[in-house]
Amino acid sequence: PDSSPSPSPSPSPSPSPSRGPEQVPLWLVFENWDPQGEDLYVIFKCGDDLRQDQLTLQIIRIMERKWEREGLDLRLSPYGCVATGHDLGFIEVVLNSDTTANITKRYAGGAGGAFSKAPMLQFLREHNPGEAQCREAVETFLLSLAGYCVATFVIGIGDRHNDNVMLSKQGHLFHIDFGHFLGNFKSKFGFKRERAPFVFTPDFAYVLGDKGSETFDRFVRVCCRAYNVLRRCSHEFITLFSLMLSTGIPELRTAEDIDWLRDKTGVYGTEMSEDDASEFFEKQIYVALHTKTTQLNNAVHILAHS
């Protein structure tokens, strides 16, 4: 196995009250045969269909390669996920990282901390005490955040609460648990729980210096550039999803399920120029930043899991 360390998720192996005994994740450590190599940390899951997660992560890797070919390194390094059977599989553990929910609880208290701006920056400063080190961590945060904002918007990733968004000590922000995609968002009593186009909350903006700062403006430019790269190769992604229609993945069964991709990459409106697309995505950034229900959902999630 590849022993090189990469940022990926470390979901807690502790059982959830709603899970049966057969669904409790198992934390495993494989000793590397190379004495100079790192051990491989994985979680074995039984009871979850990991094919959708695996497909989503493969698509994100392809997106990352597209960006790199355009000279845009967004430092995503998606974690490994392998479905080995019916509702069976392995997920790579990302060491030296934590959920943004746990970071919020540690640095800003309980559920009310979801409305605080400081936690993410405090986390990065604690683990990157030097000025140059902290600057590099913020740079990594900016790039990886931009990549996941664009990727989750285009793929239509749902169920984005603060236990499904993680941050490494080095500044890599990344998403985990892709049980809902292509715009299949959760609702409660008929109301959509997720109203923002993607996760970009005030505590994330605070790391970038808030609106009006040079770092924030650069983040916007990186997002718009990354979005336009994906728009230019949108037909490739539509084709890849189309090839998976016969697999029986729950949220990918008909050609209409892929309409989300067509809509978000502008296939239905090919007359949109790159400048127009950049303006469109910049608006999405500010919509996400000002959607208070995202923070409210995070607060409720912290409260429910305390």
Secondary structure, DSSP 8 states (H G I E B T S, - for coil): -------------S--TTS-GGGS-EEEEE--SSTTS--EEEEEEESS--HHHHHHHHHHHHHHHHHHHTT---------EEEEETTEEEEE--SSEEEHHHHHHHHH-SGGGGG-S-HHHHHHHHH--SHHHHHHHHHHHHHHHHHHHHHHHHHT-----TTSEEEETTS-EEE----S-TT---EETTEES--SSS---HHHHHHTTSTTSHHHHHHHHHHHHHHHHHHHTHHHHHHHHHHTGGG--TT--SGGGGHHHHHHTTGGGTT--HHHHHHHHHHHHHHHHT-HHHHHHHHHHHHHT-
